[in-house]
Amino acid sequence: MTPTTLWMMTKIKDIVFATRNAGKIREVKKFFANSIFGILSLDEAGIDIHVIEDGATFEENAAKKAREICRKCEKIVLADDSGLMIDALDGAPGVDSANFLGADTPYAQRNAKILEMLANVPEDARAARFVCVIAIARPGQDIILQRTELHGQIAYAVTGQGGFGYDPIFFLPKYGITMAQMDVAQKNEISHRGQALRLVRSKLEEVEKL
Ligand code: IMP
């Protein structure tokens, strides 16, 4: 084992990322792979509480999740609340993105429904954005919030196998592809969550004096 490999395996800080969404945890683990932060999912951290996301904003939900889980595990906790806002639908599904058409409804069905709702909407009115708010909770400290957005538009067809959720209908004109046509590394480079994670990593290094 080389010193570099050994260093990369020596994670200095465990961080709990408060999600059970396999797509999100895959992206976050990949993002922190070569850092001093070791990411634990809720299951890996042995945390079985379910925080009800009943806030009116992404900020309220992210802060509530991070605060409650931090209180339980006494570790640094990151919690994100994210969603898709579609201009032609007055910002829906928005904060309710995870429950749009029902929490257990397959995304193939939800994405098909959105395409149907936008069937007569012209290209210049199909703007949409992914929003991500990440809350950092540290034992005994105030919550820190970070918000980022990724602007794009709703595609005309479901395209791509990667990512999760609404990725197959989120088209990025600058790249000429949907988010589901990107691999995890590419998505992390540009996505709402990737941008927020970069800012959060800097803030963590600053406040934890690493
Ligand atoms: P949350 O777990 O309450 O933050 O739910 C966010 C929901 O927004 C997810 O279940 C997805 O439906 C959607 N969402 C958030 N980020 C993404 C993304 O990167 N791609 C596709 N859908 C996303």
Boltz pocket constraint, residues with backbone or C-beta under 6 A from the ligand:
constraints:
  - pocket:
      binder: B
      contacts: [[A, 21], [A, 53], [A, 80], [A, 81], [A, 82], [A, 83], [A, 84], [A, 94], [A, 95], [A, 97], [A, 98], [A, 130], [A, 131], [A, 163], [A, 164], [A, 165], [A, 166], [A, 167], [A, 191], [A, 193]]
      max_distance: 6.0
